[in-house]
């Protein structure tokens, strides 16, 4: 049904059939035709059963149109004109013609997990890019010979001589240093087997420390040993610290970068301060000495036995108490200081609401302040004047984008601010791309909108339903073709990259489960709405960023610079979570 509707609505293009010597004709053991779509330098192919068969980015094929195996013939789209064409029963080629770009796309996982451990979400480290180095396992290239690494770097086992003398000790470092932006770095080591004697040391060291010694035996090395419970600080003589540990125990090691204090835990219990005044670029470090000793590390990929979250919250409270005490001691009473701070926050909130066009919320906020002041018997002037027309207009434009009605948003912008889109072509481009995404969202929301299987014997109004689905897809294809044509010769790389990503939604039977599914998320609408709102504000001679947003950005930047300058207290501040 849908196939017939598509053929009726779009021009048919039938290229000459391939010769018998062409790859398309000579391929064997195939039983279908390919769907090929070219839209903005993209050559896509998909099947009814799901999965991409081909995805070309700017590449061409000497054999002409590209044909890939499909379960059954259903649809073809012209490679040259980006329109739906008639079906033809040609055989197809194998995967040898797939471009490197397609192979990478096909191999990409559906979800890229964050490298930030959960317990660091309230620290500055969570504000850093996910690519920021963080220990994830033992480094197989930074170990002594007698250590065997397994389980993707999570386990280390001593495989050296049975005798196990001091000269046979072996250690391994983690694959990345401990980042100071964590505030407190913490990891746990499970003793899988204590081997013959249990000479296992857990700690940290600098990159220059030799790997044929246990942690703590050398300069710039610190460790806690299981055979005697002693702690070792940069020398071979230890001191009594905690209990011995053996198979089944879980030993935690933490370093507070704020004060340079290191501590250990055993089976979830804090053993207290082990070392002080620790500084430098340090790596998690574990060493063993007798045959069969075996440990497993956890750098945060799974929950810890020890409540490190409470430990971090406790540190944050200490810092915030100190900051509040310093603020209220600057020659003002605590009440005056609180009143001043409250007034500043209220002003920032109102300016933020007005800046982003939340007219009704702004008025409700002011009414709430007035009611609170009256209830407390306080006399404070609250300006309840109506929001200006500009704020209301921007609110209407924003609401249209957040509802997915891009045409309405463009129309309102043209009426209220006729020069904004003319002077900000990049925003117009983003709006047009967003419209295509919204059209694909509607198609995706229709069950089997791409290639539906309709039972011919069904008594339902299948004709009307299929007609509607076909119209949606045709409209999206036609609009995409127009968008491609308008920007075909645009020299900007970012434009071509955006078009590639946007049009890739066509490659999937259900784009909601594809690698580009994030384009369909509602938060992507918000990005476009904020860009347009900022452009409107600039055209009115106002700042593109609200004072509250600027304050948040500045505060986060200051915390990062403080950490870089060596003030590790700032590492416990996560602006987005602590103040947003």
C-alpha positions, 0 to 999 in steps of 0.5 A: 500500500505505502509503496504504491502511494509513494510511486504515485506521488513522486516521479519515476526514474528507471536507469538502464539495467546493468550489463551482464558483466557488471558487479550488480548482474554477476553477484550470486545468491541474492534475492532482492533489490536495494533501496538507495537514497542519496540526500546531501552526499549520503547514500543509504540503504535499509531493509524492512527487517531493520539494520543499515545495509549501506551508508555512503558519505560522499563516495561514488561507485563506478558501477552506477547505482549501488545494490545491496541484498534485501529480504524482498523488493519494495522500493528504490530511490534514485542515487542521482536525484534523491527521488523515489523511483520504480522497482526493478528486480536486479541482483545486488553486490556484497558488502565489499563496496561498503565505505569505511565510514559505513563500517564505522557507523555500523560498528558503533554501539547504540549507547556510549556510557559515561566514563564518570563514576557515579560517586563523582557526580557531585564534584568538579570532575563530573563537569569535565569532558567524558574523555578526561583520563580516569583509571579504569583498570591495571595497565598491562604495559606498565607492570613487572614481568611476574604480574599477569593482567586479565578480565579487561584490566580488572584483575592482577595475579602474581605468577612469579617464583614460588619462593617469593623473596623480596627480589621477586616482588612485582607491581603494576600501575593503573592505566591513568593517574588519579585526577585531582578534580575528583576532590577525593579519589577512591578505589577498592581492591578485592583479595581473590586469593592471598596465595602462599603468604599474602604479601599484597600491598595496595597504594599509589605511586608516581610514574617513575617508581620501579615496578619490582618493589611493593607499594611504599618501599620506594621513594614517591610510593605509599602502601598498606600491606596485608601480611602484617597490617603495616603502612609504608611511606617511601621506605622499606620500614613500615609502621603499625596501621591497620588489621591484616587482610586476606582472601575475601577482604575488600580494601579501599584506598582513598586520597583527599586532594584538598588536604593531601591525606590518604586513608584506607578502608577494610570491608566498608570500615574506615581505618583512619589516616594513613599518610599526610602531605601527599602531592604530585601526579599519582597512580593507583598501585598494587604489588604482590610477592608470592605465587598465587596472590590474586586481586580484583580492582574496582575503580567505580564501575560498580558500587563500592562497599564503603560509603564514599558518597557520605565521605564526599558530602561531609567534605562539601559541608565543611567547605560550605560552612567555612564559606558561609561563615566568611561571608557573614563576618564581613562587617555585617550582621548575619541577618543583613548578609542573608537579606542582601544575598536573598535579594540578589538571588531573587533579582537573578531569578527574575532576570533569568525568567524574563530573559528566556521569555517565561512571562507567566512564570516571572509574574507568578514568581513576583506575586509569590515574593509579595505574598511572602513579604506580607506574611512576614510583615516585611516592606519590600517593593516588588515590581508587579508591572506586566511583562513587556510585549517583547517577552510575551512574543519571545515566549510564543516563539519558544513555545512553538519550537518546544512543541515541534511546530517549527513553521509557526516559530519561523512565522512568528519570528518573521512577524515580530522580528523580521530581520533576525533570520535574515541576519542570522542565516545559521539560525535559519539553517538550524530551524530548517534542519529541526523541521526535517527532524520533526517530520521524521519524528512524526513518521517514526511515531507511525507504526511501520511507517517506513515499510509496513506489512498490511494484510490485504484481507484486513477489513480495516480502513487500510487504504486511508491509513496507508495513504496518510503514512505515505504522505508523511514520508513523501513530504519528508523526502521532498522537504529534505530534497529542497533543504539539500538543494539550498545548501548544496554549494555551501562551503561551510564544513559544519553545514555539511556535517549537520546535514549528514547527521540530520538526513541519516535519520532516513537510514533506519526503519525506526530512528528512535532506536538508532545511533542518531536517536538523540536528534529526536529528543525534546532537549534538542528542541530546547537548544534551537529555542535558546539559540533563536532567543539569544539572536532576538535579544542581541537584535534588541541590543540586549545580552545573549546570556542571562546574568544568572547563566553568566554567573554559573558559567563564571563560577564553574570556570573559576572552580576549574582554574582554582584546581589548576592553581592547586586549590583542591577545595574547589574540586568539591564544587559542582556548580550545576548540581550544587547551585542549579 
